[in-house]
Amino acid sequence: MAMARERFVEVYSQGVTNVRKVIVDTQTGVNYLLASSNMTSGCGVAVLVDADGKPLVTPMNEEDEVVLGQLLNHE
């Protein structure tokens, strides 16, 4: 049985208290920024955009799930 592909994959993370994460939607390829100065009191999410204001999109295919996981794990 094949494993189900996760809808959202974390591809970048920085900080412990001031947390910044980049999340990719594996169905659309759209990149989101999750930011919080204290993860216990809430956070914000925004679509990342390019210089023209268009959403940043990571091209997706069957093999990209592995690549996205490697980005986070620095493999």
KAHUJO-V66782 format. One record per pair of residues at least 12 apart in sequence whose C-alpha atoms are under 7 Angstrom apart, sorted by the first residue. I is the first residue (numbers start at 1). J is the second residue. If there is no record, write none. Layout:
I/J + I/J
This chain:
7/25 + 7/26 + 7/27 + 8/23 + 8/24 + 8/25 + 8/26 + 9/23 + 9/24 + 9/25 + 9/26 + 10/22 + 10/23 + 10/24 + 10/72 + 11/23 + 11/24 + 11/68 + 11/69 + 11/71 + 11/72 + 12/72 + 17/37 + 17/38 + 18/36 + 18/37 + 18/38 + 19/35 + 19/36 + 19/37 + 20/33 + 20/34 + 20/35 + 20/36 + 21/33 + 21/34 + 21/35 + 22/34 + 26/60 + 29/57 + 29/58 + 29/59 + 29/60 + 30/55 + 30/56 + 30/57 + 30/58 + 31/47 + 31/48 + 31/56 + 31/57 + 32/45 + 32/46 + 32/47 + 32/48 + 33/45 + 33/46 + 33/47 + 33/48 + 34/46
